[in-house]
Amino acid sequence: MHEQHISSAYDRDLDAITTLILKMGGLVEDAILQAAESLATRDLELAQKVRAGDKVIDALELEISEAAARTIALRAPVSKDLRSLLTVLRLAASLERIGDYAKNMAKRTSVLVDMSPIAGAEASLRRMAREVQGMLKDTLDAYVKGDVQMAEDVRQHDQDVDQMYNALFREFLTFMMEDPRNITACMHLHFMAKNIERMGDLTTNMAEQVIYLITGEMPEEARPKSDKTAYMTHPE
């Protein structure tokens, strides 16, 4: 009877923490889309909203960390119960980092609004952001549903984000070579694209943690990657 009481208390604790994770995830999804939208629409108010909202995301990560630590101390979970709490901590940490990248994008928007647009760049960044937001949503759904295949699908989608990034990288190089006046704007845009690509990596890490939570094992196969920019050479 005592063990059943502890189990019920643990379940309540985990349910409360899961609610916080989903709340945090929803805010991060919004931040990703709003950061890209603020650039596309030259909306400084929206960019500032993203920057201010990062404090709420940070506060939620702290609340989740404290709740998980308290549950570990009070309930002394083992096996999958402990794995669930460790997974929660890792998910929260990744969400906080994704929120930081969205905030960094919003900061660059305030600089880019005073520069001439680079043709097609803003729409491409917005498409890339939507792709990552969709990956994050699917990861959180996989976490709630305990769906290994959905989490694995997210891992496979990471290469799509990499390919978008590679294409943008090449476009920015072309614009900079054609007109040196584009260099500053293209550098800012490139950093924004890299921010989104890193969001995709973090989301994929989250999907792998979900797989670990469900199966007790990390995926054996390395995730497919398509970011080749580190190996590119200057065109002859």
C-alpha positions, 0 to 999 in steps of 0.5 A, spaced: 500 500 500 505 504 501 509 503 494 502 504 491 502 511 495 509 513 492 507 510 485 501 515 485 505 521 488 510 520 483 505 519 477 502 526 479 509 529 479 511 527 472 504 529 470 505 536 473 512 536 470 510 534 463 505 539 463 510 544 464 514 541 458 509 542 453 507 549 456 515 551 454 515 547 448 509 551 445 512 558 447 518 555 444 514 553 437 511 560 437 518 564 438 521 560 432 515 562 428 515 569 430 523 570 430 522 568 422 516 572 421 518 579 424 524 579 419 519 577 413 515 583 415 520 588 418 516 587 425 520 590 430 515 590 435 514 582 434 522 581 434 522 585 441 516 580 443 520 574 442 526 577 446 522 578 452 519 572 451 525 568 452 525 570 460 519 566 460 522 560 457 528 561 461 524 561 468 520 555 465 526 551 464 528 553 472 521 551 474 522 544 471 529 543 473 527 544 480 521 540 480 525 534 477 530 534 482 525 535 488 521 529 485 528 525 484 529 526 492 522 525 494 520 519 490 527 516 489 525 513 482 528 507 479 529 504 472 524 507 467 521 512 472 528 515 473 529 515 466 523 519 465 525 525 469 532 525 466 529 525 459 525 531 462 531 535 464 534 534 457 528 536 453 528 542 458 535 544 457 534 543 449 528 547 449 531 553 453 537 553 447 532 553 442 529 559 445 536 562 445 537 561 438 530 564 436 532 570 441 538 571 437 534 571 430 530 577 433 536 581 435 539 581 428 532 583 425 533 590 429 539 590 425 537 588 418 530 592 418 535 598 416 538 594 410 536 593 403 533 586 403 536 580 400 532 577 394 528 571 397 532 570 403 527 572 408 522 567 405 527 561 405 528 563 412 521 562 414 520 556 410 526 553 414 523 555 421 517 552 419 520 546 418 524 546 425 517 548 428 514 542 425 519 537 427 519 540 434 511 539 435 512 532 432 517 531 437 513 533 443 507 529 440 512 523 440 514 524 447 507 525 450 504 519 446 510 514 447 511 514 439 518 511 437 516 512 429 514 519 430 521 521 433 525 517 428 521 521 423 524 527 426 531 524 426 530 523 418 527 530 417 534 533 420 537 532 413 532 536 410 533 542 414 541 541 413 539 541 405 535 548 406 541 551 410 546 549 405 542 552 399 542 558 403 549 558 404 551 558 397 546 563 395 549 568 400 556 567 398 553 568 391 550 575 393 556 577 397 561 576 391 556 579 386 556 586 390 560 587 396 555 592 399 551 585 400 556 582 405 553 585 412 546 583 410 548 576 408 552 575 414 547 577 419 542 572 414 547 567 414 547 567 422 540 567 422 540 561 418 545 557 422 541 559 428 535 555 425 540 549 423 542 548 430 535 549 432 534 543 428 540 539 431 537 540 438 530 538 436 533 532 433 537 531 440 530 531 443 527 526 438 533 521 440 532 522 448 524 520 446 527 514 443 531 513 449 525 514 454 521 509 450 526 503 448 531 504 454 536 505 448 539 510 444 538 510 436 544 505 434 545 508 427 548 515 426 542 520 424 543 522 416 546 529 416 547 534 410 550 540 412 557 540 408 558 548 409 564 546 413 568 542 407 566 547 401 571 551 397 571 557 394 569 557 387 574 557 381 
